[in-house]
Amino acid sequence: MLLRNKANGEPAEEDEENLLCIKSTHTYGTTLDTQLPKKLPSASARSSIKEDNCSSRGNSDVDDATDIAKRRKRRLQKRHHSRPRLVTQFSNIVLGSHKSDETNDVPDLVLPLLDPKAPEVIESVPAQLTLEPWFTRRSKVHLSTVRSNYKSSRKHTREEDKIFSVKSALAFFFTNNPYILGAKKILFGNKSIVLFVNLDLLVDLLFCLAYLVEMKQEADVDLYPPWLYKWRSYDLWLFCQFLSIWNTGSFLMRVFMNVYPLSVLLSFRSFIELMTTVPFLISNFIEHGEYLYVPYFLRSWVLLLRVKSAMKIEINLQITDKPVDPLKTKLIQLIVTIAALLYNGMSAFQYCEVTFGETNYTILESLYVVMVTLSTVGYGDITPHTDASRIVMMLLIVISLAVLPSLLADSLSTLRKRQDGGGYVSKGAVPFILIVGTFTPEQVSDILDGFLNAEHTQSHLNVVFLDTNRPTEELKLMERNSMWGHRIQFLYGSVLNEKTLQRVRARYAKAIITMSDNNAPEPAKEDERNTVRLWSLYCYTTTHNVPIYTYNLYPSTAIYQKVATEIICLREFKQYLLAMNCQCRGASTLLTNLLHQREPIDRYDEPWQAQYDDGSCNEIYVASPEECLVGLSFKDAAWFLYSEFQVILFAIKIDSEEGSEHDHIMLNPGNDYVIRAQDFCVYMAESPREINDIKKISTVYAWQSVRAMQNKRSIFSQHSRHKPNQNTIRPSSSTGTFSSHNSHTSTNVHPLDQPSTISHPIEQEYGVARLPSSKHALMTGNRALISRMGASPVALENQLIEDKSLPLCYLLNEPSVLEDLVLDTTDGMDGHILVCLHRRVINIFKFIYNLRSPHMKPYELQDIVLLCATLPNKRTFELINRFPRVFFMVGNCRNPDDLLRAGVKRAKQVVVMSEKENLDQQEKNSDSPAVMTSHIMDLLLHEPCKDSYRIVNLVEKSNIRFMHLLQGKDVAEEIDVFYTPAYAAGDVVVDSLLSNVLLSQTYYKPDIVSIIKTLCGMPGSPCVATLSSVNYASENHHLKSMPMPPRFVNTTFAFLFETMVLDHGLLPMGLLRAPSESMGNELPFVYANPVPSLVLKDTDCIYFITSSKSSF
């Protein structure tokens, strides 16, 4: 194709983004399709393959390499043009110079994909007839800007209904005026804060130096009383006036910006301001004010606080990764404190001697006597002659004895910890979180990022790590060189020793977390050791009610850990997420991103990155319903919150019944559910700001908005009542017990949804039933079942009642025999799930259970083929021998012949499991088998089946880059794992992205584990369905995906959300956007909680939470 273009006289390479953005300016009134050029670049063949197949990989290697090279070249050109130039904006204007086409025609990656008629989109269009482009750089329009404009417009609408007053008008002006907002953004930006802190430090330093000049000019004036007036030059007085005005303004800003202004007014700094800056301001209004004596040498104590702030400001604002040595910091504080003591003693001694005595000592003599006194040498050649001087010396000695020993001890303790990693938790470390386990630098980094993130961090919160082994050199370097070094501490010792518990002050911790070692050679024994640690900590802290969280390797360990506040197990989530990905592509990425605390980076090269970046910043929040929501139906509340704040209300947490230890999470409880005051609302939002804004809504406005919406929809429905609806989706058939023979067909299966067929001699009869035993039920991870272990079954008239606490799923009527399930080939089987294992068949019960969930329709069940080098052992097979349509094949998943024999080209989903559970102790990288298997499949699957995709399970997030090596991708560009195409598509499930973040999320959000379990499809508490006040069927509410219905194509997500919630009882959560050349994505990507003005495509898929009364 490249040669054909040359033959036609066309350029071999064209700027793809320029072609896509032709007439993009001032053409937002047209549809998205009309903005695209009729003739696409030579890589259009690649796009057609992606649009038609939605495959998990690109087309041929040649087209991929050409496209990737062009994209890389375009990025390098952008980076080259973004370098600063040695020419000013003013010279450009005067000389009339024009930027090059590459720099001036910056493509808009956001607005062309949004509804051009939406007010927030119109407001986001850069103005052309303003002076701003002359004096500022042209900035891109981000989706965060569109969201902000949407919220501002909604807030303006709400403010219009309020009674007008001068106060409210001024408040609205300062809150919404774009120039005021721009000024606030500049003044309160991180760089501005750092600048002001350094300027305050400089001003106080100049103040202290100015007093030395005044000491040099020491002389009496003929004014009474003599201690109140001292001679001062006029220039020095004016200089001190300027410094005083600056300090007063800085102090007032501190008062107004602080959440607790009274605490600032009653602080030590306020006393210093009153003694040093206020007198200079008063001196302007009194006679001989320039001679008014002011003891502004006391500013040296404020200077000491300024030095501490200047050293930590960049770290506290998280704007630098520059190494910080805590020992160096403490030594600087010690030196500055000693200097402040000497400076204050020298100044006060000299003033008292010259004012109340007859001797005017020089600066050197005053410094000499203070140093001799503090060193306890006491030569006696210079002694205080006045009572005031003696009092100064006594105060100086007392203050030195109170301050210096603690600073010296702190510095020595830091030096000792650097040498051996031991030590103890001091009182100054409170509040702190104690984490017990075995740690690696990567693990510590992830944990700290979760606990000390700017959004959720508590003021002065510290993290203490306790390990049975001495800290490694890497951990020591992290303690003194990381940006969190001043807030972390590494200790070693055993929690089974009471002296160690006393040393780490376990009873005074805000929370304690015990962790099993992920790299332990025997996970079961490591869980046992972790359980014993939990018991020891609980017995020691039980009188102080310290919450204890535990992280296990095996879910079954929870049986012995009932005393824990929350139990976390990664392997529970991993298998459920892999199964969810088989049902809804990208679901693992959607749920994993909800756990991570992220801010929009607003830096991207392709449109898909802008949308993915916007959606990946959403998190889960739990809060009590505000007064405006109480009494509303769930559907009305969900619609109102999304239309006003872009917040998705997707679940309700209700209090547990008496005698039950666990609360219940209800996903999309239904249109008839009325929100109660005692409930808790579960939201998906970008930041806590949106949740706080809900508190400001009046009940009258909320109910008026809902009533206006109902009236509007009632009028619309009357006009469209007689119109046939041709864009509805076929209702799903009801579930029930049925049998399957050979081809696994059933009477309720739609022709387009025929399941896979297999020419296998075995006949299987199966249906929906309860798990056969409590052992199987415990494997599902149901915490409520674990808490009821040992309870006697209920009997009625000498007959046992069926235990309804056991979860439902599809089960065989009779257990299968292993020999009947072993396949030699999968010829005749299509659309199955191929699971690639490596050395042995691991316990894969949760994965299969989720794929046999009762909410699935009979025609949705797929055959599952487990490809492994060996057959499962007896114990593993007994756990899964009741599941239907599960088969085994012996083979090497890195052998192309075995993969072809297992039907890798015909499988709808291929799941490549990690080797974490099968590693030898000498193994270092557990992801190499999975990555190599993925590369083999890349070579085999040149043209994958339609809608087929591959899911790779990795242990470490850094190993995602290895998946791109053989695909010709630029590994250096993939810096953040969250923005790799494979992860954005849900084709990679990484253990380390879940394990460490769950710890911090559980601490800050105690309900997060239960919410994620419910979204993953783990069976919830069976008591939910029997609540008398709630009409809720838990088995019918789950996360699902479906193709975009035709009626929503080319409409906005706001229209889709309103229609699905109010008309069909379905709750949209996000989109899976298909590969598109216009957006620059080779793989699909997840877009959670899209902006309301997003234009939908026919290739999109919708993530939604189902409802038992849905008409879809």
N, C-alpha and C positions, 0 to 999 in steps of 0.2 A: 504493500500500500504506500510505503514511503517512496518507492521508485516510481509509482504511478503518479504521485503528486509532482515529482520532479519533471516527469515527462510532460505534464500539463502546464508546466511553467509556474506552478505554485510553489511557495516556499516550503522547504522540507519540515521546518518547525515553526509553529505559530504560538503566540502567547495564549494559552488556553483560557486563562482567566479574563483576558481582554475580550476574547470572543464571547465568553459567557456573560459578560457585563456590558455588551453593546447596548446603548440607549437605556442603561439602567437608571440614569439620572433623570428625574422628572417624568418617569414612565411608570410610576407605581400605581397608576390608575388602571393598568392593564393586568390581565391575568399572568400568572407565572410562566405559562407556556409561551406566551407571545413575546416575553423578554428574551428568550433564548434564540440564538441565530439558527437560521434554517439549515446551514451547513456546518457540521461539526468537524473537529479536527480528525486526523487520521486514526485516532484511538477510539473512534465511535463504535467500532466492532466490539471492543472490550466492554463498553457500556451496555450494548444491546444484550450481550450474554448475561451481564449482571442483572439487568432489569427483568429479563425473562425468567431466569432461573433462580435468582436470589440465592445463589450458591455460596458456600462458605469460603471459596477461594476464587481467584481470578481466572482468566482464560489462559491462553498460551503464554509460555515463558517469554517469547519475543515481544509480544504486545505489553506484557507487564513490565519488562525491563525498559522498554521505550517510554512508557508512561511514567514510571518511577524516576527515570533519568530526567525527564522534562520537569517533573515536579521538584526534584532536588535542585535543578538549575534555577528554577524560578525562585525558590527559597533563598538560595545564595545571592541572587540578584537583589532580593528585598533586603537582605542583611547588609549588602554593600551600600545600597542607597540610604539605609537608615543610619549610617555612620555620621557623626557630627561633621559639619563642614566649617572651614575657616572663613566664613563670610557671615555678616549679620543680616537680619531681616530688613533693617533699614536700608542697607546698601542695595538689597534686591529691589526694594520699592523705588529708590531714587534712580538706579540704573535701568529700571524696567526690565530686569532679567526675568526669564521664565524658566521654570523647572522643566526637566526633561519629561517626555511622555510617560516613561516608566514610573517616575516619581509622582507626577501630578494625577495620572489616571489610576488612582488606587481603587481596586475593585471593592464594592460593598458586599460583604459576605453575609449580611444579616437581613437587611430590609427587603431585598427581592423575594425572599421566601415567606414574607408575612403579608397579611391582608392590607392592601394599600389604603383602604377606607377606614381602618381603625384609627381612632384619635391618637392613641399612643404612638402609632407608626408615623402618622403625619407630623406629630410634634418632634419625632426623632430625626426627621429628614434634615440634614445640615442646611442652614440658611445660606443663600448665595449672595444676597445684597447686604452684607454686614461687613464691618471693619475687622471682625474677629479673625478671619483667615489671614489678614495682613500681618498681625502681630503675634499670632499663636500658630503652633503646628496643627495641621489637619489631623484630627483624631478619628479613629474608627468608631462606628456606632456599634455598641455591644448590646446583647440581649439583656444584660443587667440594666442598661439605660432604658430600654423599652419597658422592662418591668417597673422601674422607678417612675417613669412617666405615667404608666397605667395606675399605679397606686396614688400618685399625685392627683390625677384626674378624678379618681373615685373619692379621694379625700375632699377635693374641692366641691364635688357634688354634695357630700354630706354637710360641709360647712355652710352651703347656701341655705339649707333648711333651718339653721340656727338663727336666733335673734341677733341682729346686727348691733355691735358696740365697738367703740374705739379700741378697747383692749383686745377684742377678738379679731378685729381687722388688722391690728399691728401684729398680733401673734401669727395670723395666717400669712401676712406679708413676709415676716422674718422666717417662716417655716417653708414657704413654697416659692419665694422669689428666686429665679435662677441665678441672679447675680449675687444675692446673699448666700445661696447654697454654694456657689463657686468660691466665694470668699471664705466660707467656713471650711470648705474642702482644702483650701490652701493653708489656712491658719492652723487647722487641726490635723494636717497631714503629718506623717511620721518625720519627714525631713524638717518641717517647720518646728515641731516639738523639740527635736534634737538641737536645732539652731537656738531656740529660746533658752533651753537649759544651759547651753554653753555661754550665751550672752549673760545670763544671770550669774554664772560663775565668774565671768570676766568683770562684771560690775562690782561684785562683792570683793574681788581681789583688788580692784582699783580703790575701793573704799578703804581697805586695810592699808594700802600703800599711802593713801592720802593722809591717814592718821600719823604715819611716820614722818611725813613732811610737817605736819602740825607740831609734832613733838620737837622737831628741829627748830621750829619757830617759836618755841615756848616762851611766853612773856606775859606779865600781868598788865591789866588795863585798870584805870582808875574808875571802876564801877563796883557797885555793891549789890549783892555779896560777892566777894572775890572768887569763891568756888564755883559760881554760876557763869562767870564771864572770863574768857581767855582770849588773848590776841590771836587773830586769824586773818590772813591776807584776803583781800576781796576776790581775787581770782580763785583761790582755794575754796572760798565760800560758794561761789557760783558753780564750781565743779561739783561740789558736794550736793548742791541743790539739784543738779541734773541727775546725779546718781540716785538721790532720794526719790525723785519723781518716778524714775524707772522701777525702783524697788517697790514703791507703793502700788504702781499699776500691776506689777507682777504678783504682788500679794493679793490684790483685789480679784484678779483673774483666778487665782488659786481658790479663793473663797467661793466665787460664783460657780466654778466648774466642779467643785467637790460635791459629792452626794450628801455629805454631812458637814455643812458649813460651820455649824456651831463648834465642832471639834477642832476646826482650823483656827477659829477665833480664840479658843481657850488653850491653844498649843504654846509650846516654848518659842516657836518662831514668831508667833503673834506678839509675845512679850518683847522679843528683840526688835521687831519692827516699831513697836511703841517707844522704845528707848532710843532708837537710832535714826529712823527716817521721819517720824512725826515731828520731833523738835526742829529739824531743818525746815520743814514746811511752815511751822508756826513762826519761825524766825523772820519770815517775810512780813509779818504783821505786827511786830513789836519793835520798840526803839532799840537801837544798837543790836539788832538781831544777828548781824554777821559775826558778833563776838560771843554769841551764846554758846556755852560749852556743851558739847554732845559727846557722850562716851561711845562713839561709833566704832571703837576698837572691838566692841562686842559682836560686830558683824563677822568676826572670824569664826564664831560658832555656826552661823548660817553658812559661811564659806565651807565649813567641814561637811555640812549636809549637802551642799551643792556638789562637792567633789564626789561624794557617794552616788548622787543621782547621775552625774555625768559619766561615771564609770559603768553604770548599769542601764542607762536609758536605752541604748541601742539593743541591748539584749532583751530588756523587758518589752520593747516594741517589736521584737522578732524581725528586725530588719538587717541583721548581720549574722554571719556564721564565723566571725573572727574569733579565734581561740581566746579564752579568758582563763587566766590562772588564778584560782581562788587564793593561793598563798600570796601571790603578788598583790592582789586586791587588798588583802588584810594587812599586809605590810605597809601599803600606801596609806590605809586608814590609820594605822598606828603612828606613822611618821607625821601625818597631817594633824593628828590629835596632839602629839607632843609639841608640834610647832604652834598650835593654837594655845596650848597651856603656857608656853614660854611667851608668846606674843601678848596674851592677856595679862599675865603677871608683870611683864616688863612695862606695859602701858599704865596699868593701875598703880604700880609702885612709883613710877616716875611722877604721875599726876599727884598722888598723895604727898610725896616728899616736897614737891615744889609749891603745892597749894597750902598745906597745913604745916609745913616746915620752912626751912630756910635754904635747903640744898637743891640745886637744879642739876640732877644727874643727866649725863648724856645717854644716848640710846645704847651704846656699848656697855656702859657701866650698869645700866638697869638690867640689861640682858645677862650680864655677868653675875649679879647678885641673885637673880632668879635661878640660873642654872646651878650655882653653888648650893642654893637652898634645896632644890629638888633632888640633887645628887647626894644629899645628906653629908656633904663634905664639911661645909660651914667654916670657911677660913676666918671669918669675923672681921676682915678688913673694911667691909661695907655692911652696915647693919641698919635696920629701920629705926628712925628717930621719932616717928609720930605713931599715935595709936591707930590711925587709919592704915598706915603702912603695915603695921603688925597684923591687923585684921586681914589685910590682903594676903599676906604670906600664910596665915593660918588657913584661910579658905583655899588657897592654891595647893597647899599640902594635902588637905582633906580631899579635894577634887581629884588630885593626881592618884592618891591611894585608892580611890573608888573606881577610877576609869582605867588606868594603865594596866593593873594586874590582869583584868579580864581580857583586855586586848592582847596582851602578851601570851596568856594561856590559850586563847583562840588560835593565834598564829602558830604556837608550838603544837597544838593538837592537829592543825591542818598539815603541818610538816610531818608529824608522826603518822598520820593516815596516808600520806603520800608514800611513805617508806614501807609500811606493812599492810595497809588497807583495813586495819582494825579500828578501834575507837568506840564511841558510844553516841547515842542521840542526846544532844543537849536540850535544855529548856528552850533555847532560841529556835530550835527546829520545829516546834509546835506551831501550827497544825501540820501533821504529816500523814502520809499513807505508807504503811509497811507492807512490802512485797517479799514473800519468802519463796525461794526456789533456786534454780541454777540458771544463769543468765549468759547470753551472748551479746556483743555490742549491737548487732542488728536488732535483736529483740528489745534491748533496753531503749534504743532509739525510737522504735515504734510505740513502746509503752509511754515514754515521756511525751511523744507527740500527741497522744490521746489525753493524758492527764493534765498537761500543762499548755494545752491549746488555748489561744487567746479568747475564744468564744466561751468556753466552759470553765476556764481555770478560776479557782478561788484565790483570793488575795493571800499572798505569802504561803501558799500551799507547797510543801516540800514532799519529796519522794525518797524513801529509804529502802534500799535493797539489802536483804539479808541472805547470804549464801553460806553453805556449809564449807565451801572452799574459799581460799584467799582470792581476792579479785585479781584478774589477769592484768597485764600491763595495758592492754587496750581499754579495759574498763577504768583503770586509773587515769589514763589519758583523757577519757571521756569525762571523768569527774572534774578535771581541772582545765580542759580545753574545749568542752562543748558549750553551746549557748545556754544550756541549763545547768552548768557546773555549780553555780552558787545555790541551786535548789535541790541537788541530789546528793546522796551519800551512800557509799558501799561499805557494808560491814560483813563480817563473817562470824559464824557460830551456829549452834544447833538450838532450835526452839524447844527441844526436849530438855534442855538445861535451863533451870529457872534463873540462874545468874545471867544467862544470855537474854532472857525475856526482860529482866530488870534493866540490863544495859541498853536495850533498844526501846525501853519505855513503852512496851506493847499495850499497856492499859490506857495510855493516853493517845493512842493512834486514832485518827478519824475513821479509818477502815483498815482491815488486814486482808491480804490476798495471798493464798497459798497456791503454788503452781507445781504441777508435775513437769518433769524434764522431757521435752519433746524428743530429745536425742537419746533417751534411755534405751539400752539394748533390750530390756524386758519391761514393756509398758505396764503389765499387770502388777508387777512388784513395785514399780515406781508409784503407781496409784495407791498401793498399800502404804508406802512410806508417806505419801502426801496426806492420806487419811489420818495417820498417827500424828502428823504435824498439826492437822486441823483440831484433833481432840485436845492436844496439849495447849494450843492457843485458846481454845474455847474455855477450858477449865481455868486458865490463868486470868482471862478477861471477862468471865461471865458476870461478875459483880459490877462491871463498868459498862456493860451493854455495847461493846464494840462490835460493829457488823463485820462478819467474816465471809469472804467470798472464796470459792475454791475452783480451780481449773484442773480438770481430769483428762486423761487420755481415753478411758473407756466409759461409756454411759452407765454400765452396770455398777460402777463404784458408788454411784449416788445412793445406793441402798444403805451404805454405812455412814452417810454424811448428812443426816437429817438436821443436825445442829447448824449447818451452814445457812447463811442468809440467802445465797444464790449459788447454784451449781452450774458451771459452764463446761461444756464438752464440745470440742471442735468437730469430732468425728460424727456427732449427731447432725450438725449443720451441713457438713461437706456432702454426705450422701444424699441428703434431702435436696440440696441445691443442685447437684448433678441430675437428679431425677426431675427436678423442676425445669431445668434447662432442656430436658428431652420433651417435656410437655409444652413449655413456652420458651422459645429461644431468647436468650439474653436475660432471663429472670434472675440468674445468679448475680449478674452485674447490677441489675436494678436494686436488689436487696442489699448487696455488699456496699454499694455507694451510700445507701441510707444509714449505714453504720459509721461512715467516716465523716469527720468534720473538715469541710473544705470551703474555701472562698473562691469565687470566680477569678480565674487568672486573666481573662480577657485578652489573651495572646494566642493567636491561631493563624494558620495559613490556609485553611479550607473551611467552607461553610459548615460542614458536618461537625468540625471541632468546636465551632461556636455553640451549636445546639447541644452537643454532648456536654460541653463545659457548663452550660447553663443548667442542665438537668442533673449533673452529678453533684451539685452542691446542696441538694435537698437532704433533709434529715427528718427523723421522727421525733416528735415532741408529745408529751402527755401533760394535760392540764385539766383542771376542773372547768366545767362549762360556765361561761359567763352568763350573767343574768339575761342578756338578750337572746341566748340560745335555749334557755330552759323553757320547756313547753312546746318548742317547735318539733315537727317531725324530722326524722333523720335526713330525708331527701331534701326538705326545705333548708335545713341548716347547712347541708353540704353544698347546695347551690349558692346560698347566700355567701358563705365563706370564700368559695372560689371566685365568685363574681366581684367581691369587694377586696379581697386580700391575696388572691392566687394561692390560697391555702386549701389543701385537700383533706377533708375530714373523712377518714376511711374506716374507722373502728371506734368501738365504745368499750371501755373497761368498766365492769360492774363489780361491786364488792362481793366477796365470797359469802356464802351462806354460813349460818352459825355452825360451828364444828368443822368447817373447811378451812384449810390453811392457804388456799390459793385463790387469787382473783381470776376472773374469766374475761378473755378478750373476744369480742364479737366483731367479726369483719362484716361490714355493710349489713347491719342488723335488719334492714328492710325499710320500706317506705312508711309502714305503719308504726314503727318504733318512735316513741316520744322521748326526747332527752329529758332526764331528770336531774335535779340538783345534786344528788349523791353520786351520779355517774362521773366518769373521767373520759374526756375526749382525746382521741389519738389522731394527731395531725401529721401531714407531710408538708413541710415548708422549708424555705431557703435559710431562714435565720430566726432567732427568737424575737426579732423585732416585729415580724408579722403576727406572732402569737400575742405579743404585748399590745399591738394595735387593736386586737379584738376587744380588749378591756375598755377601750374608749368609745365603743359603740353603744348608743342608747337603745333601750328595748323598743321604744316607739319607732325609731328609724328601721330597726331590723324587721319588725312585724309589718310596717308599712311597705317595705321593699318586697317582702314575701307576698303580701296581699296584692300589690301592683303586678307582680309577676304572674300570680294565679289568674287575675282578671285578663291580663294580656293573652295568656295561653288559652284561656277559655274562649275568648273571641276568635282567636286563630283556629282553634279546633272546630268551631262551628262552621267556619268557611270551608275547611278541608275535610269535613266529616263525610261528605258524599264522594270524595275523590278516592279512587282505588290506590292503595299503597303497594307499589310493585317492588319496593326496595327493602323488603323485610327479609330476615334470615329465617331459614327453616327451623322450627322448634326442635329441640333435642328430644330424642326418644327417652322414655323412662327406663330406669335401671331395673334389673330384676334377675332372678336366677334363670340361667339358660344353659344349654349344653352345646358343646362344640365338637364336631367330628371332622377330622382331617383338615378341611379348609377353614374351619372356625367361622362359619357363617352363621347368621342368626336371622330371625324373621323381621327384626326391627332395623336392620342395617340398611342405610341409604346406599344406592348404587355407587355414588361418588366417594363413599367412605368405606369401601370394602377393605377389610384388614388384609394383612399379608397372608399368603398361602404357602403351604409347605407339604411336600410329598413325604410325609412321615407316617409310619404304620400305626402309631399309637393314637388311641382315641381318648380325649380328655373331656370330662364333664365337670363343670365348675359353675359357681355362682357367688353372690354376695353373702358372706357369712362372717361370724365373729372369729377372731383368732382362736386357735384351738386351746391355748393354755396361757397362764399368767406369764410364763417364761417368754413366750412370743410377744405378749403385750408389753412387757418391760423393755424389750428391744426397740420399741417405737420411741422411747424417750419420754413417755408420759409421766410427768412428775407426780401427778395426782395418784396414779396407780402405785407408784413407789411408796408414797406416804401411807397407802392403805394395805401394804403388804402384811400378811399375817392375820387379816380379818377373816372371820368365819363366814362361809357362804350362807345366804339367807334361805331358810326352809319354810315351806308352807304346807301343812297337812302331810308331813313326812315326804314331801317332794321338794327337791332343790329347784329354786327359781333360777332361770337363766341369768348369768352374770352380765348385765348390760354395760358394765364398765369396760368390757373388752372391746377394742376398736373393731370396726367393720372393714372388710376388704374382699377382693375377689380371691376365692380359695377353691382348690380342687375338692371334689366330694371324698376322694380317697387319696392318701399320700402316694406320690409317684415313686418309681424305682429308678435308681441312677442309671442302670444299664439301658433303660428305655429312652433316656433323654440325651444320650451321647450321639452326636451327629458326625458323619464323615464328610458331608457336604451340605450346603444350603441351597442347592439348585431348586428352583421353584419357590423360594422364599423372597419376598420383596417388601420393602418398607419396614424392615425389622430394626431393632436396636442391637448394635454390635458393641460389646464391652470387652476391651482389650486389657487383660491382666498379664502378669509377667511370670513370676515364679510359682505362685500357688493361688488358689481361689481364696480370697479373704472373705471375712464376714460382710456380705453385701446385702444383708437383710433389709436395711432401711431404704436402700436404693430401689429394690424390687417392690417393697411394700408401698412406696409412694407411687410407683407406676401401676399398682393394682388398687388404687384408692377407690372407694365406692362412688365418689362423685363422677368418675369417668363412665362414659357410655360404653356399652359392649363393643361397638364398632371402633372405639378409640383405643382398645387394647392392642398392643404390638407384641410380636414375638421378641424375646430377649435371648441373645446368643452370647454365652460367656466363652471367650477364646483364651485359653491358658495352657501353660506347658504341662500341667498335671490336672487331674480331676480333683474335686473337693474331697476333703476327708469326711468321715462319717458325721462328726459333730457339726461341721459347717453345713453339710447337705440337709441334715434334719431340720435346720432352721428355715430352709427355703423349699423343702420338698412338697409343700402344700400350695405353692403359688403356681398358677397355670401358665403355660406357654413359655417356660424357661428351659433353655437347652444348653448343652455343654459341647465344646469342641476342643480337642487336644491339638495344640499347635503353638508355634512361636509367633507372637504378634509382630516381630521384626523380620519375619520371613515373608516376602511378597507372595509366594505360593500359598501359604497358610491364610494370609489375608484375603486373597482372591477366593479361596475355598470357603472362607467364612462369609462371603458376600459383601465385601467392603464397598464394592461399586453399586450394589443394590440397596444397601442399608440406608435408612432415612437419617438415623443418628449413629455416630460412632463415638463411643466414650473411651478415652484412654486414661486409665487410672494411674496414679502415682505409685511409687514403690516404697513409700515410707514404712509400711508395716512389714516389708519383706527384706529390709536391708541387713546386711551383715555389719558387724561392729566396725569393720575396717572401711566400709563405704563412706564416701564423703559427699557425693552429690546424688541425691535420691531421685532427681528429675531427669537424669540422662536417659533412662529407658523410655520415658514418656516422650521426651523431645525427639529421640531417634525414631520412635514409632510414628510420630507426627510427620517427620521428614520423609519416611517411606511412603506414607499416604499421599503426600504432596506429589511424589513421582508417579504414583498409581492413578490418582484421580485427576486426570487432565480435564475431563468433562464430567463432573459429578452429576448425579441425578437432581432433578428439580426438587427444591425445598430441602435437600439434604445438607447436613452440616456436621462438623466435628467438634467435640468438646474434650479438652485436654486438662487433666487435673495435675497441677504442679504444687510443690511444697513451698518453694521460695519464690517470691515475686521477682527477684532479680533474674531468674532464669527464663523469663518471657523473652528476653532479647535473643536467647539461643534459638528460639523457634523461627526467627527471621533470617538467620544466617544463610540458609540454603534457598531462600526465596528472593534474594537479590535486594533486600531492603537495607536502607541506611540505618545501621544499628545506633550510630552516634546521635541521630535525631530523636530516638525514642528514650527520652530522659526520664519522664515520669511514667510509671507503669500504668497509671490510671488513664493515660491518653494513648496507649497502644491500641491499634485497631482490633487486635484479637480480643483484648479484654473488653473494649467498648461493645463488641458484638456478643459477648457472653461465651466466646469459644474457649476461654480459659477460666478455670476456677482455681484460685490460689489459696492455699491453707494459711499462709502467713498474713494475708490481708484480713483474715477473720480472727485468728487466735489472739493477737495482742490487742486489737481494737475493742474486742468484747469486754476486756477488763475495765477499761476506762468508761465505756458506755454503760456498763452495768453499775458502776459507782455513781455516775451522774444521773443516769436514767434507770432506776431499779426495774422498770417494767419492760426494758428493751428486749431481754432474752425471750420473754413470753410472747412478745409481739412478733419477733422474727420467727420464732417457732411456729406460730399460727400462720404467718404468711408462707412459710416453707411447706406447709401441709402436714405438720406434725399433729397427731390427734390431741385435741384439747380435752378439757375436763368434761366428762360426760354429764355433769350436773347442769351444764348450760342449757341443754335442751329441755330440762324439766323445771326451769325457773318459772314460777307462777306469774311473775310480772313481765316476763319477756317471751314474746312469740318468736323463737329463733331456732332454726334447725342448723346446727353447726356443720353437719356433713355437706350441706349444700352451698356453703359460702367459702370460696377459695379464690386464689389468684389464677387467672386464665388469660389466654390471648386468642384473638381472632382476626381474620383479614378485615380490611377496611370495608364496611358496607358501602354500596354505590351511592347511597343518598348523602353521604358525608364527604365524598370526593370534591375537592376544590372549595370546601367550606372551611371554617375556622375550628380550632379545637374548643373554643368557648361554646360554639353551637353544638358540637358533639357532646361535650360534657353536660350541658343543660338537657339535651334530648335523652341521653342515656340514663341520667339520674332521675329525671322527673317522669319520663314516659315508660321506661323499662326497668327501673330499679337497679341498673348496673352502675358501678362506680369506676370510671376510668382513672388509671394511675399514671399512664404514660404511653409512649409509642416505641415501636421498633421500626426504624426507618431503613428501607431497603437500599442496597448499593445504587449509587446515582452518580453519573459523571458530572452533573451540574453542581452537586455538593462535594465532589471529590473524594468520596468514600468507596473503597474497594469491597468492604465488608459492611453488613448492617451495623447499626449502632442504636443504643438505648437512649431515649430522651424522656426522662421522668418529669412529670408536672410541667408540660410545655406552656409557653406563654399563650394567652388566650387568642392572640391574633395570628397564630401559626396556621398556614394554609396546608391542608391535608392532601395526601396523594393516594392514588389507588393502590400503590405498592406498600403502603404502611400497614402495620399490624397494631392492634390496640391491646394494651394490658388493662385488665379490668378485674374487679371483684364481683363474683356472681351473686345472684340473689335467688332464693327459692321461689319467688313469685315473678320471675322475669318472663317477659313475653318474647325474648329473643330465643 
